[in-house]
C-alpha cells in the first residue's frame, strides 16, 4: 500500500442520483481540491495526499469504473473507489487532452507523476478521481497554494473585526461608560481616523527611495582592422572592414531629490503639517468621547427613569384593579350607581394604558442605550442599577459654580476648540510648505557607462558622471497651491471663531436648563410630592367614611398620579441638564 492510496467517497444510495463537491477551483476544467489529510466522512482518508475530484458527476459514473479491475474495500454505507494504476482511458484521451494539459504547467507535472501516484484518471470532464502521494506534493508545491491561502488569510481577515461587547445582567452607569470607551463603534471609528493620521505623518516624514537603473545592450559597428588571426572569429589579414558587436553597459543612481528636501526644509515642513494634523485628529477623538459619554449618560438616565415610571404605573394599575373589585362588590350590593362603577372602570383602563405605554418606553430606552454601546446582537432584557440618579443631588463641582466660571473653563478645556486650534497650525504650516515648494526639486545622480570591452578599441571607455536635474519654474510657481493653503487657513480661523460662539451658546443654554430643572425637582421633593400623596390619602379616607364623593376621590387619585409622573419627568430633565452642562464645559462634573 506504499505506492497506492485508496480514495473514499460517500455515494448516493441510488445509481444515478447526482452529487457535488463544492470546494474552490484548483486546476483547469473545474477540478476541486477536497482534502489535505484527515478522516472526515466523505473525504479521502489520511494518506498524505490531495484528492482531485471533478465538480459534478453521478454515482453510476464511479460504480462503472469499479469494473475496470481496481482493487477496492467496502464498509457499510461507504463505497470505496479506486482506479487502475495505468487505466486504459489515459491512453485513449492523451491526444484529445494534449492541448488542455499544455495550458498549465501544473497539468504537465501531474501528467508525468504516474509513478508517484497510485491512480491517475484522464483529464476529461467527469472522467474520475486522482489521488497523489506525498512525494508528488513535494514535487508540486503549487498544489498546496489554494488551500493554504484559505487557511492563512481567513483568520487574518476575521481578526480585523472588533469583538462585539456584551451587556451584563445588571448595568451601572460606570459600567456603561466603560463599555463605550472600550468598544463603542463611534470611538473605534475615531481611533481609526487617528491611525490614518499617523500613517499620513509617516508618509510626510519619509524620504523618497533612491532610484537605480541598469542597462545592458550590444552595439553593432563597422570598423577597420589590420586582421587578427587570433580574434574570435578570426579576421584574415587581407580584410580591413569588419562588423564588430560591442557590449554596452550602463548604470545610474539618483537620490530622487532627497538631499535637496533635507537641505531646503521641505521634509521638515511636511512633518510639521503631519504632526499638527495628527494632534488635531487625536483631539477630535477626545471630543468624540466627550459627546458620546454625555449621550450615554443622558440615555442611561432616560432608561432608568423609564423603569421607575413603569414600576409606578404598575403600582397604580394594581391599586386601580383592587378599587374596581371593591366597587363591583358595592355595585352588586346596591351601594353605588352604575355611573360610579363606570368611572372607576375607566380609571382602571387608563392605568392599564399607562402601564403598557411605560413598558414600551422602557424597552425603547434600553434599545437606545444598547445601540450607543455598540451592541450588534440580540439585545437582552438587562437591569439598570444607579440609585443615586433617582433623587435630586447637586454635583460637588457645581457647588458655588458661576456661569462666568463655567464659560472660562469651557473655553480652556473644550477639545473641539483645541482641535480647531491645531487645524489652524496645520494650515499655517501648509502655507509655508506651499511657498517652499516653489524651489524646484533638484535630484542628484551618479551614472556609469561603458561601450566596448576590448582594450584600446572601446568606443566609450568606462565613464563616471555626476549630474543634477531639476524642473525650471518658468511657467508655474505654485500659485494655486499657495492660494489654496491660504484659503484653508482662513477657513480654519473662521471655524475656530464659530466654535467659540458655539461654546458660549452651549454653556449658556445648559446652565439655564440646569438652574430651571433644579428648581422644579427641589420643589417637587420639598413639598409637592408629599402634599399630593397626603391629599389622596385624606380624600380616600373621607370617601370610605362617606364624607367625600367618588368624583373627589378619583380627582385626588389622578392628581397624585400626575404629580408623580411629572416628578420623574423633572428628574429626567434635571440629570439631562447636568450631563449637557458637562458636555458644554468639557469636563466631568460629578
C-alpha positions in Angstrom: 0.0 0.0 0.0 3.0 2.3 -0.1 2.5 3.1 -3.8 -1.2 3.1 -3.8 -3.7 5.1 -1.9 -7.4 4.3 -1.6 -9.7 7.2 -2.1 -13.1 7.0 -0.5 -16.3 9.0 -1.2 -19.8 8.8 0.1 -22.0 8.0 -2.9 -25.7 8.5 -3.2 -27.8 5.4 -2.4 -29.4 5.4 -5.9 -27.5 4.7 -9.0 -28.0 7.9 -10.9 -28.5 10.3 -8.0 -26.2 13.3 -8.6 -23.8 14.6 -6.0 -21.4 17.6 -5.9 -18.3 18.6 -4.0 -18.3 22.4 -3.8 -14.8 23.4 -2.9 -12.8 26.2 -4.6 -11.3 25.9 -8.0 -7.8 24.4 -8.1 -7.0 23.3 -11.6 -8.4 23.9 -15.1 -11.6 22.2 -16.1 -13.4 22.7 -12.8 -11.4 20.2 -10.6 -11.7 20.6 -6.9 -9.3 20.1 -4.0 -11.2 18.1 -1.5 -9.0 17.1 1.3 -5.5 17.6 2.7 -5.2 14.6 5.0 -7.7 14.0 7.8 -10.5 11.4 8.1 -13.9 13.2 7.8 -16.6 11.1 6.2 -17.0 11.7 2.5 -13.4 12.8 2.0 -10.1 10.9 1.3 -8.7 9.3 4.4 -5.3 10.4 5.8 -3.0 9.4 3.0 -0.7 12.4 2.9 -2.1 13.3 -0.4 -4.7 15.5 -2.1 -7.7 14.1 -3.8 -8.7 15.8 -7.1 -12.3 15.3 -7.9 -14.4 16.6 -10.8 -17.1 19.1 -9.7 -20.1 17.1 -10.8 -21.0 13.5 -11.6 -23.3 10.7 -10.7 -22.9 7.7 -8.5 -23.2 5.4 -11.5 -20.2 7.1 -13.2 -18.0 5.9 -10.3 -19.5 2.5 -9.9 -18.9 1.7 -13.6 -15.2 2.3 -13.1 -15.1 -0.3 -10.4 -15.5 -3.0 -13.1 -12.2 -1.9 -14.7 -10.2 -4.1 -12.3 -9.4 -1.7 -9.5 -8.8 -3.1 -6.0 -11.4 -1.8 -3.5 -12.5 -2.3 0.0 -16.0 -2.0 1.3 -17.7 -0.7 4.5 -21.3 -0.2 5.4 -22.7 3.0 3.7 -19.3 3.8 2.2 -18.4 3.0 -1.4 -14.7 2.8 -2.0 -13.5 4.0 -5.4 -10.1 3.5 -6.9 -8.7 3.4 -10.4 -6.2 1.1 -12.0 -2.5 2.0 -11.9 -2.5 2.6 -15.7 -6.1 2.9 -16.8 -6.8 2.5 -20.5 -8.7 5.7 -20.6 -5.5 7.6 -20.2 -4.1 6.3 -23.5 -7.4 7.0 -25.3 -7.6 10.6 -24.2 -4.0 11.7 -24.3 -4.4 13.1 -27.8 -7.7 14.8 -27.0 -6.3 16.5 -23.9 -2.8 17.4 -25.1 -3.8 21.0 -25.7 -5.5 21.2 -22.3 -2.5 19.9 -20.4 -0.4 22.4 -22.3 -2.4 25.2 -20.8 -0.9 24.8 -17.3 2.5 23.6 -16.1 0.6 22.0 -13.2 -1.2 19.7 -15.6 2.1 18.7 -17.1 3.5 17.9 -13.7 0.5 15.8 -12.8 0.5 14.1 -16.1 4.1 13.0 -15.6 3.6 11.9 -12.0 2.0 8.5 -12.6 4.9 6.7 -11.0 4.3 8.7 -7.8 0.6 8.3 -7.8 -1.5 5.2 -7.1 -4.1 6.1 -9.7 -4.4 8.8 -12.3 -7.5 9.2 -14.3 -7.9 11.0 -17.6 -8.5 14.7 -17.6 -11.7 14.6 -19.5 -14.6 16.4 -17.8 -16.4 14.0 -15.5 -13.8 11.3 -16.0 -12.9 10.4 -12.5 -10.6 10.7 -9.5 -6.9 11.2 -8.9 -5.0 10.8 -5.6 -1.4 11.9 -5.2 1.1 10.7 -2.7 3.2 13.0 -0.5 6.1 12.8 -2.9 4.0 14.3 -5.7 3.1 17.2 -3.4 6.7 17.8 -2.6 7.4 18.0 -6.3 4.3 20.1 -7.0 4.2 22.7 -4.2 1.8 24.8 -6.2 -1.0 22.3 -5.4 -0.9 23.5 -1.8 -1.3 27.2 -2.6 -5.1 27.5 -2.7 -5.9 25.6 0.5 -3.0 27.1 2.4 -4.1 30.6 1.2 -7.6 30.0 2.6 -6.2 28.7 5.9 -3.8 31.7 6.3 -5.9 34.5 5.0 -9.2 33.7 6.6 -8.1 34.1 10.2 -6.3 37.4 9.3 -9.5 38.8 7.8 -11.6 37.8 10.8 -9.1 39.2 13.3 -9.6 42.7 12.0 -13.2 42.9 13.3 -13.6 44.3 16.8 -15.2 42.0 19.3 -18.8 42.8 20.0 -19.5 43.9 23.5 -21.8 42.1 25.8 -24.2 43.5 28.4 -24.1 42.3 32.0 -27.4 41.3 33.6 -27.2 44.4 35.8 -25.7 47.5 34.2 -24.5 50.6 36.2 -23.7 54.0 34.8 -19.9 53.5 35.3 -20.1 50.1 33.5 -21.9 51.6 30.6 -19.3 54.4 30.2 -16.5 51.8 30.4 -18.1 49.6 27.7 -18.4 52.7 25.5 -14.8 53.7 25.9 -13.5 50.2 25.2 -15.8 49.0 22.3 -18.1 51.8 21.3 -18.3 51.8 17.5 -18.1 55.6 17.1 -15.0 55.7 19.3 -13.4 52.9 17.3 -14.1 54.9 14.1 -12.5 57.9 15.7 -9.4 55.8 16.6 -9.2 54.6 13.0 -9.1 58.2 11.9 -6.2 58.7 14.3 -4.4 55.7 12.8 -4.9 57.2 9.4 -3.4 60.5 10.6 -0.4 58.5 12.0 0.0 57.0 8.5 -0.1 60.4 6.9 2.7 61.6 9.3 4.9 58.6 8.3 4.3 59.5 4.7 5.3 63.1 5.3 8.4 62.2 7.2 9.6 59.6 4.6 12.3 60.3 2.1 12.0 59.1 -1.5 13.7 55.8 -2.2 16.8 56.2 -4.4 16.3 55.1 -8.0 18.6 52.6 -9.5 18.6 51.9 -13.2 20.7 49.3 -15.0 21.2 48.7 -18.7 22.8 46.2 -21.0 23.0 46.0 -24.8 25.2 45.4 -27.8 26.2 47.9 -30.4 26.9 46.8 -34.0 29.6 48.9 -35.8 31.7 48.5 -39.0 35.3 49.1 -38.2 38.7 48.9 -39.9 41.2 46.5 -38.7 44.5 45.1 -39.9 43.4 41.5 -39.5 43.8 39.4 -36.4 44.0 35.6 -36.8 43.7 35.2 -33.0 40.4 37.1 -32.9 37.1 35.3 -32.4 36.1 34.9 -35.2 39.5 35.1 -36.9 39.9 38.1 -39.1 42.0 37.4 -42.3 45.0 39.7 -42.8 43.6 40.9 -46.1 40.4 42.2 -44.5 40.3 45.8 -43.4 36.5 46.2 -42.7 34.7 44.0 -40.1 31.3 44.1 -38.2 32.1 44.4 -34.5 29.5 43.8 -31.8 30.4 45.6 -28.6 28.6 45.2 -25.3 27.0 48.4 -23.8 26.9 48.7 -20.0 25.1 51.5 -18.1 24.1 52.2 -14.5 22.7 55.2 -12.8 21.8 56.1 -9.2 19.6 59.0 -8.3 18.6 60.3 -4.8 15.1 61.4 -6.1 15.7 64.9 -4.6 16.0 63.5 -1.0 19.1 65.5 -0.1 17.6 68.7 -1.5 14.4 68.1 0.5 16.5 68.0 3.7 18.6 71.0 2.9 15.8 73.3 2.0 13.5 72.1 4.8 10.7 70.7 2.7 10.6 67.4 4.7 10.6 69.4 8.0 7.6 71.4 6.8 5.8 68.3 5.6 6.4 66.8 9.0 5.0 69.9 10.8 1.9 69.6 8.7 1.5 65.9 9.5 2.2 66.4 13.3 -0.4 69.1 13.5 -2.9 67.0 11.7 -2.2 64.0 13.9 -2.6 66.1 17.1 -5.9 67.6 15.7 -7.1 64.1 15.0 -6.3 62.9 18.5 -8.1 65.9 19.9 -11.1 65.1 17.7 -11.1 61.6 19.2 -11.2 63.2 22.7 -14.1 65.4 21.5 -16.0 62.4 20.1 -15.6 60.7 23.5 -16.9 63.8 25.3 -20.0 63.9 23.2 -20.6 60.1 23.3 -20.2 59.8 27.0 -22.7 62.6 27.5 -25.1 60.9 25.2 -24.7 57.6 27.1 -25.3 59.2 30.4 -28.4 61.0 29.2 -29.8 57.8 27.6 -29.0 55.9 30.8 -30.9 58.4 32.9 -33.9 58.2 30.5 -33.9 54.4 30.7 -33.6 54.4 34.4 -36.4 56.9 34.9 -38.5 55.0 32.3 -38.0 51.9 34.5 -39.3 53.9 37.5 -42.3 55.1 35.5 -43.1 51.5 34.6 -42.9 50.4 38.2 -45.1 53.3 39.4 -47.7 52.8 36.7 -47.9 49.1 37.6 -48.5 50.0 41.2 -51.3 52.3 40.1 -52.6 49.6 37.9 -52.7 47.2 40.9 -54.4 49.8 43.1 -57.0 50.5 40.4 -57.7 46.8 39.9 -58.3 46.5 43.6 -60.5 49.5 43.7 -62.6 48.2 40.8 -63.1 44.9 42.6 -64.4 46.7 45.7 -66.6 48.9 43.6 -68.1 45.9 41.7 -68.9 44.3 45.1 -70.6 47.5 46.3 -72.5 47.9 43.0 -73.9 44.4 43.3 -74.9 45.3 46.9 -76.7 48.4 45.6 -74.3 50.9 47.4 -73.2 52.7 44.3 -74.7 53.5 40.9 -73.6 52.2 37.6 -72.3 55.6 36.7 -69.9 55.4 39.6 -68.8 51.9 38.6 -68.2 53.2 35.0 -65.9 56.0 36.3 -63.9 53.5 38.4 -63.6 51.1 35.5 -62.5 54.0 33.2 -59.8 54.9 35.7 -58.6 51.2 35.8 -58.5 51.0 32.0 -56.5 54.3 31.9 -54.0 52.7 34.3 -53.7 49.7 32.0 -53.0 52.0 29.1 -50.3 53.9 31.0 -48.6 50.7 32.1 -48.4 49.4 28.6 -47.1 52.7 27.3 -44.5 52.7 30.1 -43.3 49.2 29.2 -42.8 50.2 25.5 -40.9 53.4 26.5 -38.7 51.4 28.9 -37.8 48.9 26.2 -37.1 51.6 23.7 -34.8 53.3 26.2 -32.9 50.0 26.7 -32.5 49.6 23.0 -31.3 53.1 22.5 -28.7 52.6 25.3 -27.5 49.3 23.8 -27.1 51.0 20.4 -24.9 53.7 21.8 -22.8 51.0 23.5 -22.3 49.2 20.1 -24.3 46.0 20.8 -24.6 44.2 17.5 -26.6 41.1 18.5 -30.0 40.5 20.1 -30.4 42.9 23.0 -31.1 41.1 26.3 -33.5 42.4 28.9 -31.0 43.8 31.3 -31.5 45.7 34.6 -30.2 49.2 35.3 -28.7 50.0 38.7 -27.8 53.6 39.7 -29.8 54.6 42.8 -28.1 58.0 43.1 -29.9 59.2 39.9 -33.4 58.6 41.2 -33.3 61.6 43.5 -32.0 65.2 43.5 -28.4 65.9 44.4 -26.2 68.8 43.2 -22.8 67.7 41.9 -19.9 68.8 44.2 -18.1 70.6 41.3 -21.2 72.7 40.8 -21.4 73.9 44.4 -20.9 77.6 44.1 -20.0 77.5 40.4 -20.9 80.6 38.4 -21.9 81.0 34.8 -18.8 83.0 34.0 -16.5 80.4 35.7 -18.1 77.6 33.7 -17.7 79.6 30.5 -14.0 80.2 31.2 -13.5 76.5 31.9 -15.2 75.6 28.7 -13.1 77.9 26.6 -9.9 76.4 28.2 -10.8 72.7 28.1 -13.1 72.0 25.2 -11.3 69.5 23.0 -13.1 70.7 19.8 -11.6 74.2 20.3 -8.2 72.6 20.8 -8.6 70.5 17.7 -9.5 73.6 15.6 -6.6 75.5 17.0 -4.3 72.6 15.8 -6.0 72.8 12.5 -5.0 76.4 12.3 -1.4 75.4 13.0 -1.6 72.8 10.3 -3.0 75.3 7.8 -0.3 77.8 8.6 2.4 75.1 8.1 0.8 74.2 4.8 1.2 77.8 3.6 4.9 77.7 4.5 5.2 74.4 2.7 3.5 75.6 -0.4 5.8 78.6 -0.6 8.8 76.4 -0.1 7.7 74.1 -2.9 8.5 77.0 -5.3 12.1 75.9 -5.0 12.4 73.2 -7.6 13.3 69.6 -6.6 17.0 69.1 -7.5 17.8 65.4 -8.0 21.5 64.3 -7.8 22.5 61.4 -9.9 25.6 59.3 -10.3 26.0 57.4 -13.7 28.4 54.9 -15.1 28.6 53.9 -18.7 30.9 51.8 -20.9 30.7 50.7 -24.5 33.1 48.0 -25.7 35.5 46.0 -23.6 38.4 45.4 -25.9 41.4 47.3 -24.7 42.3 50.1 -27.0 39.3 49.8 -29.2 36.4 50.5 -26.9 34.0 53.1 -28.3 33.3 54.6 -24.9 35.7 53.8 -22.1 34.4 53.4 -18.5 32.9 56.8 -17.6 31.6 58.0 -14.3 29.2 61.0 -14.4 27.8 63.2 -11.6 24.6 65.0 -12.6 21.9 67.4 -11.5 18.3 67.5 -12.7 15.6 70.0 -11.8 12.4 71.4 -13.4 12.7 75.0 -14.4 9.9 77.1 -12.7 9.4 79.3 -15.7 5.7 78.8 -16.4 4.3 78.0 -12.9 5.5 78.9 -9.4 2.9 77.1 -7.2 0.5 80.0 -7.2 -2.5 77.7 -7.0 -1.2 75.7 -4.0 -0.3 78.8 -2.1 -3.8 80.3 -2.7 -5.4 77.1 -1.6 -3.3 76.9 1.6 -4.2 80.5 2.4 -7.9 79.8 1.9 -7.6 76.7 4.1 -6.0 78.8 6.9 -8.8 81.4 6.6 -11.4 78.6 6.7 -9.9 77.1 9.9 -9.7 80.5 11.5 -13.4 81.2 10.9 -14.3 77.6 12.0 -12.5 78.4 15.3 -14.4 81.6 15.8 -17.6 79.8 15.1 -16.7 77.1 17.6 -16.1 79.7 20.2 -19.5 81.2 19.7 -21.0 77.6 19.8 -19.2 77.0 23.2 -20.8 80.2 24.6 -24.2 79.2 23.4 -23.8 75.6 24.8 -22.8 76.8 28.2 -25.5 79.4 28.4 -28.2 77.1 27.3 -27.1 74.2 29.5 -26.7 76.4 32.6 -30.1 77.9 32.2 -31.7 74.4 31.8 -29.8 73.2 34.8 -31.0 76.1 37.0 -34.6 75.8 35.9 -34.8 72.0 36.2 -33.1 72.2 39.6 -35.8 74.5 40.9 -38.6 72.1 39.6 -37.0 69.0 41.2 -36.4 70.7 44.5 -40.0 72.0 44.7 -41.3 68.5 44.0 -39.2 66.8 46.6 -39.6 69.6 49.2 -43.4 69.9 49.3 -45.4 69.0 46.2 -45.0 65.2 46.2 -45.8 64.9 49.9 -48.9 67.2 49.6 -50.3 65.3 46.6 -50.0 62.0 48.5 -51.5 63.4 51.6 -54.4 64.8 49.7 -55.1 61.5 48.0 -55.0 59.6 51.3 -57.3 62.0 53.1 -59.9 62.0 50.3 -59.7 58.2 50.2 -60.4 58.0 53.9 -63.2 60.6 53.6 -64.7 58.6 50.7 -64.7 55.4 52.7 -66.5 57.2 55.6 -69.0 58.8 53.1 -67.7 62.4 53.6 -66.4 62.7 50.0 -67.9 61.7 46.7 -66.4 59.3 44.2 -65.5 62.1 41.9 -63.5 63.8 44.5 -61.6 60.5 45.3 -60.9 59.9 41.6 -59.8 63.5 41.1 -57.4 63.2 44.0 -56.1 59.9 42.6 -55.4 61.5 39.2 -53.6 64.4 40.8 -51.4 62.1 42.7 -50.5 60.1 39.6 -49.9 63.2 37.5 -47.7 64.7 40.2 -45.5 61.6 40.5 -45.2 61.3 36.7 -44.3 65.0 36.5 -41.7 64.5 39.2 -40.0 61.7 37.3 -40.0 63.8 34.1 -38.5 66.7 36.0 -35.8 64.4 37.4 -35.0 63.3 33.9 -34.7 66.9 32.8 -32.5 67.7 35.7 -29.9 65.0 35.2 -30.0 65.5 31.5 -29.2 69.2 32.1 -26.3 68.2 34.4 -24.8 65.9 31.7 -25.4 68.5 29.0 -23.6 71.0 31.2 -20.7 68.5 31.5 -20.7 68.3 27.7 -20.8 72.0 27.2 -18.0 72.6 29.7 -15.8 69.7 28.5 -15.2 68.1 31.9 -17.0 65.7 34.3 -19.0 67.5 37.0 -20.0 64.5 39.2 
